[in-house]
Amino acid sequence: MNTEEQTVQTEKLSKEAYAYKFWQEFQEERTVIQKSLKELYLKPKSKIPSLCEGILQRINELEKKATDAIRFLPAYDQRQTNLQVRDLIEDLIKEISEIKTSNNEKLQTITINDHQNTYININSYLNSSSSESKVFDFQISNLDHCIVNLVNSTVSIGAIHIKGLKNTIIMSGLVGSSILIYDCERCSFLVGCHQFRMHTSKQMIIYLHVTSHPIIEDCHDIEFAPYTLTNPGLNQMFETANLDQANNKYDKVEDFNWLRKQASPNWRVIPIERLRKDWSLLEVDDPNNITEESIKSILNKILFTPN
C-alpha cells in the first residue's frame, strides 16, 4: 500500500471512529432527554415552564452537534439523527400538552385543519361567557389559501404548532411559550413567543417578536421582520404572555444548516422600506361575508413574492 492509499485509509478509519463515537454520545444524550421528559409530570407545577425550556435547549444543542457531524456520518445516520431530534421535539410538545391538560382545567386545545380559501377568526371558537379565563393551544395544519386571525386581547395563547400550510397568513396575539412550524410554503406569519422553531419550509415572511434566538432548519427563502401589530390591548398581551416588549431577537436567527461565520443565505431581514405596519385589512367583522376573491386579493398583497 503506497503513502496516498495509507492516507485515504487512515482518514476513512478516523471518520468511522468519529461517527461511532458521535452516535454513542448522541444516543446517551437522547436517552437522558427522554428520561427528563417522562419525569416532567412528577415535578412541581411552578417549575414546569423552566424545566421545559431547559429540555428544549438540550434538544437544540443535540441538534447542533448532529449538524456539526454531518460530514462524518453516513446518509442513513444523518436521516436517523434528524428523525430522532424531530421526535424529541414532538414528545416535548405532547408532554407539555398533557401536563397542561391535567393541571389546568381551563386549558383548551383548538385544532384548525383541512381548509382552503377560508377566513378563520379566533372569535368563532370562543365561548363568550368563559373565554377570558381560558388558555388556548392551537394545532394548525393542512391549510391552503387561508387567512387565520388569532388576535384577541382577552385571550391567552399557550402555544401554536403549525404543519403543512401553503399560501396562508396567520396573524396572532402573543404566545406564552413556543411556536413550532413544519412543512410550510409561501406563508406570512405575524407572531410573538418565547421560543420559535421552523423546519422544512420555504418562501416565508415572519413578522416576529421572540425573546430567544429563532431557529430554522432545512429552510430557504425566509424573511424576518419585527412584530408590527398595533392593537389597543397590545401591552396587556405582552404582559399576559410574560414577554419582554423591549427584548426582540427576531434578527438573531440560528440556521442549523449553516454553521459558518458568514451570514446564512437561507434567511434575511426585510428592509425597513418594505415593513408592513398596517394589518387592518385582515380584521374582518363577519367572516361569512368575505369571498374567495377577497381572500386571494389580500393574500397577493402580503405573501412572499420571489425576486
C-alpha positions as semicolon CSV with decimal commas, in nm:
position;residue;x (nm);y (nm);z (nm)
1;M;0,000;0,000;0,000
2;N;0,151;0,335;-0,106
3;T;0,153;0,654;0,102
4;E;-0,153;0,803;-0,069
5;E;-0,355;0,486;-0,014
6;Q;-0,246;0,477;0,351
7;T;-0,360;0,837;0,399
8;V;-0,701;0,761;0,247
9;Q;-0,738;0,452;0,463
10;T;-0,640;0,646;0,778
11;E;-0,892;0,921;0,700
12;K;-1,163;0,660;0,643
13;L;-1,090;0,491;0,974
14;S;-1,084;0,829;1,150
15;K;-1,426;0,919;1,009
16;E;-1,567;0,582;1,107
17;A;-1,425;0,617;1,459
18;Y;-1,565;0,970;1,490
19;A;-1,907;0,861;1,360
20;Y;-1,916;0,571;1,606
21;K;-1,820;0,796;1,900
22;F;-2,072;1,061;1,796
23;W;-2,352;0,805;1,764
24;Q;-2,283;0,671;2,112
25;E;-2,282;1,019;2,267
26;F;-2,591;1,119;2,068
27;Q;-2,788;0,820;2,193
28;E;-2,673;0,874;2,552
29;E;-2,791;1,235;2,548
30;R;-3,114;1,137;2,372
31;T;-3,182;0,883;2,648
32;V;-3,122;1,146;2,917
33;I;-3,362;1,387;2,745
34;Q;-3,628;1,117;2,710
35;K;-3,594;1,038;3,082
36;S;-3,635;1,407;3,167
37;L;-3,948;1,421;2,953
38;K;-4,104;1,121;3,123
39;E;-4,034;1,269;3,466
40;L;-4,183;1,610;3,393
41;Y;-4,523;1,519;3,538
42;L;-4,357;1,445;3,874
43;K;-4,218;1,797;3,907
44;P;-4,383;2,089;4,089
45;K;-4,619;2,279;3,863
46;S;-4,433;2,606;3,920
47;K;-4,110;2,459;3,782
48;I;-4,255;2,304;3,466
49;P;-4,201;2,608;3,233
50;S;-3,832;2,649;3,321
51;L;-3,775;2,271;3,301
52;C;-3,934;2,261;2,957
53;E;-3,715;2,549;2,838
54;G;-3,411;2,361;2,969
55;I;-3,512;2,043;2,786
56;L;-3,572;2,236;2,464
57;Q;-3,227;2,392;2,499
58;R;-3,071;2,046;2,535
59;I;-3,257;1,931;2,224
60;N;-3,128;2,238;2,038
61;E;-2,771;2,162;2,146
62;L;-2,807;1,797;2,043
63;E;-2,936;1,909;1,705
64;K;-2,638;2,142;1,661
65;K;-2,397;1,858;1,738
66;A;-2,571;1,641;1,480
67;T;-2,540;1,918;1,222
68;D;-2,169;1,959;1,300
69;A;-2,116;1,585;1,250
70;I;-2,288;1,561;0,910
71;R;-1,965;1,540;0,710
72;F;-1,857;1,233;0,910
73;L;-2,190;1,047;0,918
74;P;-2,329;0,802;0,664
75;A;-2,650;0,916;0,495
76;Y;-2,859;0,666;0,696
77;D;-2,725;0,800;1,027
78;Q;-2,792;1,156;0,915
79;R;-3,156;1,071;0,847
80;Q;-3,188;0,891;1,180
81;T;-3,049;1,182;1,382
82;N;-3,288;1,423;1,208
83;L;-3,586;1,196;1,274
84;Q;-3,491;1,136;1,635
85;V;-3,445;1,506;1,709
86;R;-3,783;1,574;1,550
87;D;-3,938;1,300;1,766
88;L;-3,788;1,458;2,079
89;I;-3,944;1,794;1,994
90;E;-4,282;1,636;1,927
91;D;-4,256;1,435;2,251
92;L;-4,184;1,756;2,440
93;I;-4,490;1,921;2,286
94;K;-4,703;1,618;2,375
95;E;-4,579;1,611;2,735
96;I;-4,641;1,984;2,779
97;S;-4,993;1,946;2,639
98;E;-5,073;1,652;2,867
99;I;-4,935;1,828;3,175
100;K;-5,133;2,141;3,097
101;T;-5,449;1,938;3,047
102;S;-5,401;1,751;3,379
103;N;-5,309;2,058;3,582
104;N;-5,527;2,322;3,424
105;E;-5,893;2,261;3,360
106;K;-5,908;2,599;3,186
107;L;-5,673;2,489;2,906
108;Q;-5,832;2,419;2,570
109;T;-5,665;2,291;2,254
110;I;-5,815;2,416;1,930
111;T;-5,748;2,225;1,608
112;I;-5,772;2,408;1,277
113;N;-5,708;2,188;0,974
114;D;-5,804;2,094;0,620
115;H;-5,936;2,429;0,493
116;Q;-5,900;2,603;0,158
117;N;-5,990;2,959;0,055
118;T;-6,122;3,031;0,404
119;Y;-6,110;3,319;0,652
120;I;-6,079;3,185;1,008
121;N;-6,127;3,404;1,316
122;I;-6,044;3,306;1,673
123;N;-6,375;3,453;1,792
124;S;-6,570;3,173;1,627
125;Y;-6,406;2,926;1,868
126;L;-6,474;3,120;2,186
127;N;-6,747;3,084;2,443
128;S;-6,823;3,444;2,532
129;S;-6,907;3,357;2,891
130;S;-6,570;3,196;2,969
131;S;-6,314;3,298;2,706
132;E;-6,137;3,547;2,931
133;S;-6,031;3,278;3,178
134;K;-5,906;3,019;2,932
135;V;-5,564;2,943;2,782
136;F;-5,570;2,815;2,425
137;D;-5,317;2,598;2,243
138;F;-5,356;2,587;1,865
139;Q;-5,282;2,294;1,633
140;I;-5,297;2,427;1,276
141;S;-5,241;2,203;0,972
142;N;-5,318;2,148;0,605
143;L;-5,442;2,492;0,507
144;D;-5,417;2,639;0,158
145;H;-5,506;2,996;0,060
146;C;-5,640;3,078;0,405
147;I;-5,631;3,374;0,644
148;V;-5,619;3,291;1,015
149;N;-5,680;3,576;1,261
150;L;-5,593;3,474;1,619
151;V;-5,576;3,826;1,762
152;N;-5,792;3,884;2,069
153;S;-5,655;4,084;2,362
154;T;-5,873;3,893;2,612
155;V;-5,740;3,550;2,508
156;S;-5,424;3,381;2,637
157;I;-5,242;3,160;2,384
158;G;-5,018;2,893;2,533
159;A;-4,854;2,753;2,219
160;I;-4,903;2,726;1,842
161;H;-4,798;2,423;1,639
162;I;-4,818;2,455;1,262
163;K;-4,772;2,197;0,987
164;G;-4,833;2,177;0,615
165;L;-4,958;2,527;0,531
166;K;-4,942;2,684;0,184
167;N;-5,027;3,036;0,066
168;T;-5,166;3,123;0,409
169;I;-5,149;3,417;0,650
170;I;-5,155;3,378;1,028
171;M;-5,194;3,689;1,240
172;S;-5,166;3,607;1,609
173;G;-5,157;3,759;1,950
174;L;-4,857;3,685;2,172
175;V;-4,783;3,328;2,278
176;G;-4,685;3,225;2,629
177;S;-4,440;2,953;2,527
178;S;-4,341;2,822;2,182
179;I;-4,426;2,828;1,814
180;L;-4,321;2,524;1,610
181;I;-4,353;2,514;1,231
182;Y;-4,303;2,230;0,983
183;D;-4,350;2,190;0,608
184;C;-4,488;2,532;0,516
185;E;-4,457;2,716;0,186
186;R;-4,526;3,074;0,081
187;C;-4,689;3,188;0,403
188;S;-4,677;3,504;0,613
189;F;-4,694;3,485;0,992
190;L;-4,729;3,770;1,242
191;V;-4,644;3,607;1,575
192;G;-4,470;3,657;1,910
193;C;-4,338;3,395;2,153
194;H;-4,056;3,282;2,383
195;Q;-3,927;3,003;2,153
196;F;-3,953;2,993;1,772
197;R;-3,850;2,696;1,556
198;M;-3,917;2,641;1,187
199;H;-3,828;2,332;0,984
200;T;-3,857;2,225;0,619
201;S;-4,022;2,546;0,500
202;K;-3,961;2,794;0,220
203;Q;-4,068;3,133;0,085
204;M;-4,186;3,252;0,425
205;I;-4,229;3,601;0,571
206;I;-4,211;3,604;0,952
207;Y;-4,302;3,917;1,148
208;L;-4,172;3,807;1,485
209;H;-4,124;3,907;1,847
210;V;-3,914;3,645;2,024
211;T;-3,701;3,659;2,340
212;S;-3,462;3,379;2,239
213;H;-3,275;3,313;1,915
214;P;-3,512;3,185;1,643
215;I;-3,408;2,851;1,495
216;I;-3,455;2,735;1,137
217;E;-3,351;2,408;0,973
218;D;-3,389;2,282;0,616
219;C;-3,543;2,617;0,522
220;H;-3,470;2,867;0,247
221;D;-3,606;3,198;0,118
222;I;-3,708;3,308;0,468
223;E;-3,761;3,675;0,550
224;F;-3,772;3,804;0,909
225;A;-3,906;4,133;1,042
226;P;-4,005;4,273;1,381
227;Y;-4,358;4,217;1,509
228;T;-4,555;4,519;1,384
229;L;-4,906;4,455;1,511
230;T;-5,075;4,760;1,659
231;N;-5,366;4,683;1,887
232;P;-5,529;4,871;2,176
233;G;-5,467;4,569;2,401
234;L;-5,108;4,504;2,287
235;N;-4,942;4,595;2,618
236;Q;-5,178;4,360;2,801
237;M;-5,098;4,080;2,554
238;F;-4,725;4,120;2,622
239;E;-4,791;4,110;2,996
240;T;-5,017;3,804;2,973
241;A;-4,760;3,614;2,764
242;N;-4,482;3,725;3,002
243;L;-4,283;3,862;2,708
244;D;-4,034;4,146;2,745
245;Q;-4,154;4,406;2,497
246;A;-3,806;4,563;2,477
247;N;-3,629;4,233;2,402
248;N;-3,678;4,112;2,045
249;K;-3,424;3,878;1,886
250;Y;-3,609;3,836;1,556
251;D;-3,288;3,906;1,362
252;K;-3,061;3,671;1,565
253;V;-3,159;3,363;1,366
254;E;-2,968;3,038;1,406
255;D;-2,966;2,832;1,088
256;F;-2,878;2,473;1,174
257;N;-2,785;2,410;0,812
258;W;-2,532;2,692;0,807
259;L;-2,271;2,694;1,081
260;R;-2,010;2,906;0,905
261;K;-1,909;3,252;1,018
262;Q;-2,056;3,410;0,706
263;A;-2,424;3,503;0,704
264;S;-2,661;3,223;0,605
265;P;-2,803;3,256;0,252
266;N;-3,126;3,090;0,368
267;W;-3,272;3,389;0,551
268;R;-3,260;3,768;0,552
269;V;-3,410;4,067;0,731
270;I;-3,679;4,261;0,548
271;P;-3,559;4,613;0,455
272;I;-3,729;4,885;0,657
273;E;-3,893;5,032;0,348
274;R;-4,079;4,703;0,294
275;L;-4,207;4,661;0,650
276;R;-4,581;4,614;0,676
277;K;-4,719;4,809;0,970
278;D;-5,089;4,811;0,887
279;W;-5,268;4,478;0,931
280;S;-5,618;4,620;0,939
281;L;-5,708;4,454;0,609
282;L;-5,709;4,121;0,795
283;E;-5,963;4,237;1,052
284;V;-6,297;4,109;0,926
285;D;-6,606;4,155;1,144
286;D;-6,808;3,882;0,978
287;P;-6,603;3,601;0,815
288;N;-6,917;3,479;0,637
289;N;-6,918;3,793;0,427
290;I;-6,565;3,755;0,289
291;T;-6,543;3,600;-0,057
292;E;-6,277;3,376;-0,210
293;E;-6,186;3,664;-0,439
294;S;-6,132;3,892;-0,139
295;I;-5,913;3,631;0,028
296;K;-5,699;3,590;-0,284
297;S;-5,665;3,967;-0,319
298;I;-5,541;4,000;0,041
299;L;-5,302;3,707;0,004
300;N;-5,149;3,855;-0,312
301;K;-5,069;4,176;-0,121
302;I;-4,895;4,005;0,171
303;L;-4,747;3,669;0,073
304;F;-4,387;3,607;-0,035
305;T;-4,302;3,717;-0,389
306;P;-3,987;3,561;-0,545
307;N;-3,730;3,809;-0,675
